[in-house]
Amino acid sequence: MEQYDNIANEFRRADEKFPDVTRPLLYSLIDTSTLKGRRLLDLGCGYGEDLAYFHNLGAEVYGIDSSAKMLGHARDNCSNGEFTCGQFESLPYEDGYFDFV
């Protein structure tokens, strides 16, 4: 989406400047011992910070975002991930492909 492409750099810089209160909460809800070797899809992966975290815990990570520029940042953050530019309504994966979404 063009609007997200236009703000991708600014969004990332702004997000990284503020203390993160939601990520620690989200991460605390996940049994990270179950991630190793499992497939995880991040819908709206943005610049890939969460994917890098989950990849470092052993997950096979996939991200989808509507912004090609955001995906460029995601690839920089998580070079081992697989990324798709697209909409959530039409995912290019088979049903049941992922262990976590």
Secondary structure, DSSP 8 states (H G I E B T S, - for coil): -HHHHHHHHHHHHHHHHS--SHHHHHHHTS-GGG-TT-EEEEET-TTSHHHHHHHHTT-EEEEEES-HHHHHHHHHH-TTSEEEES-TTS-SS-TT--SB-
